[in-house]
Amino acid sequence: EVDAAIKLAMETNDRPVVIDFIVGRDAMVWPMVPAGVSNDAVQYARDAAPIWDGEE
């Protein structure tokens, strides 16, 4: 089911696509944005965030 949804989304090029995945409450799904902060605070692993262009 997941593979088919991703395949269809990747093949769709005439409109935006959103896939709604249901995961367990305690699942550590990456990347994530911690609660209460802006999307600029995205983390790709525990305590690790990407370095954006222009940041040192």
ABEGO torsion letter per residue (X at the ends): XAAAAAAAAAABAABBBBBBBBBBAABBBOBBBBBGBBAAABBABBGBBBBBBGBX
